[in-house]
Amino acid sequence: MEYIVEKIGMSRTIGTASTAVTLLKVLDMKVCELNENGSALVAYAKSKKSNKPIEGQQKKYELSKEFNKFVTLNVANSEAGALDMAPLAAAKEVKAQFNTKGRGFTGVMKRWNFAGGPGAHGHRFHRTSGSIGNREWPGKVQKGRKMSGQYGNEKVTVHNDVISFDPESMVLVLKGSVSGANGAMGRIKVVK
């Protein structure tokens, strides 16, 4: 079963064996339409954006104005309505999928942990990548060379153990960390 979540932040458990945990808020979702393969069209609230296609979907499935995002998820429901949270309450391990923090266009020292050159006067090496090619053969830069470029903002999936789930506040506590900034949206899938 899959759920859309928002990352609240990180904390620690209180006790003799203190553990780093990540807090995730499970969003309020409505199952609009069930498919025969176990997946379903699910609506959830994310922003105030609205347009005619969204309004048409809201009218078709009799949803209120705040449910303006639609996604296909695997669910445990047998009929349309509120999303079933029973599998999440009994979960022992989940797969969390989030986008990492985007760091924009970065150099090789930040992106690939290159050592760089001396920072003093008399050098032109400093924070650059250095030599990138060979001599006459092959006469070009080889594919796969580690260079400057876009860093971060890529989808990362991690397995986490479930510490607890509070059905009233809809807060899920996972052992360890998940990628992304606080407030980032992602999805979790119950593994066992």
Secondary structure, DSSP 8 states (H G I E B T S, - for coil): -EEEEEEEEEEE--SSS--EEEEEEE--EEEEEE-TTSEEEEEE---S---HHHHHHHHHTT--TT--EEEEEE---SSSEE---HHHHT-SEEEEEEE-----EE-HHHHH-------STT-S-TTS------BTTB-S--TT---SEE-S--EEEEEEEEEEEETTTTEEEEES--SS-TT-EEEEEE--
